[in-house]
């Protein structure tokens, strides 16, 4: 007698999951984060998912380090304008559903909270290039240890 294999999900479940499980990308304006944005946009397109583009403003102590790229302004409206312009310069957003999010605080913890709030399918980040991350740790490594979803590091 053949064994019946139950269907795990219906098409309706898959359609609703695409709406509530976006692809989250952390962005800071660095070249690796631009690569991560392009990679995340490709995933979002292929999977028909929403893309959540998040920028976490570092705490004032982090400004003491010269990261080699301009930090955006602190005004929320100007930050969203900066994210929109970076999005348009990095990828073609046509056909993508994109949500822009700005947060303040520790990047790893803020991205983990955002991933939990949005039920993100995956988190995509640029690989850290700064020597200080060897001492203080990196955002992708912390997220890989503390979040429920996969973390993809893009060089």
N, C-alpha and C positions, 0 to 999 in steps of 0.2 A: 504494500500500500504506500503510495507516494506521500511524503511528508509535506504539509502545507507550510509555506513560509509567509509569515505575516508581513504586510507592507508597513514599513517604518513610518512613512509620512505621506500625506496626500500632496497634490500639487498646490492646494490652498495653503497648506502649512509652509511649503517652500516659498511661496510668494510673500506671505506675511513675514517670514524670517528675513527675507531680503530687505524689508523695510526697517526692521528693528535690529539688525545685526550689521552695522556699517563697518567699513574699513577705516581705522583710525591712523592718521599719520601725524607724528610730531615734527614740527617745523621750526627752525631757528634762523634761516637765511644762509646757512653755510652750504658749500658745495655738496657735501654728503646728504644734507637734508633735502636739497633740490633733487638729487638722485632718488631719494626715498619717496618724495612726492610723485615723481614720474612713475616709479614702480607701483606705488599704492593706487595711482589713478588707473594703471593698467589692470590691476587686480579688480578694482571696483567696476571697471567697464566689462571685463570678462564675466564677472559674477553678478552683474546687474545690481550692485550694492551702492548705497550712499557712501560718499567719501567725507569724513570728518577731518578737517585740517585744523590742527590745534597748535597754538603758540603759547608757551608758558613763560611769562616774564620772570627772569631770575630775581632772586633777592638782591638787595643793593650790594652785598659783599661780593657777589659774582662779577659785578662791573669792574672790579679792580684788576681782573685778568684781561689781557688783550687777546681776544679770540681771533682777530684778523678779519672780521666782517662787521658791518655796521649794525648796531642794535636798533630796533625800531623804537618809535616814540611810545610814551606811556599812556597817552590819551586813548581810551577805548575806540573811539570813532576813527582816529588816525591809524590805530593798530589794525582795525578791520580793513581800512583802505589799503594799508601796506600789504596785508595778506591777500587781498583781491589782486593787487598788481603783481605780487610774486606768483600767485596762482596762474595768472594770464601769461606771465613771462616764461614760466617753467613748463606748463602743459597747455593743451587745448581743452578747456573745460566743457566744450560743446557736448551736450548729451549726458553729462554727468550731473548727478544731484550732489551738491557740495554744501556742507555746513562749516562755517568758520567759527572757531572758538578761541577766546583769549582767557588765560588764567594767570594767576600770580602765585608764586611759591616754588617749592621744590619740584622740578620737572618730572622726576620719576613718580613721585606720589600723586601729583596732579594728573598725569597721564593715566595712572592706574585707576584713580577715582573716575575719570572721564570714561575709561574703557568699561568700568563696571556700570556706570550710569546709562551708557548707550548700548550696553551689551555687545560691545565691539567683537567682530569676528576675528580680527587680528590687529596687531599694532605694528606699524612700519616706521622705522627710524633710520636715520643716517648713522653710519659708524663714527664713533668719536675719534677725532684726530689730534686732540690736544694732549700734551704730555702730562698735564695735571690729572687726567683721568686714570693714569696708572697709580696715582697715590690716593685719590679720593673715590675712585670707583666710577663706573659709567652708568648712564641712564638705562641703556638696553640690558645690561647685565642685571641691574636691580629689578627691572620689570620682568625679565625672564624668570627670576626667582620668586616674585611676589604677585603675579597676575594669573588669572585663569585661562587666558587666551594666548595663542602663539605670538611671539615677538620676532619680527624679521628685521635684521640689520642689513642695510644696503651700503656698500662702500662708496 
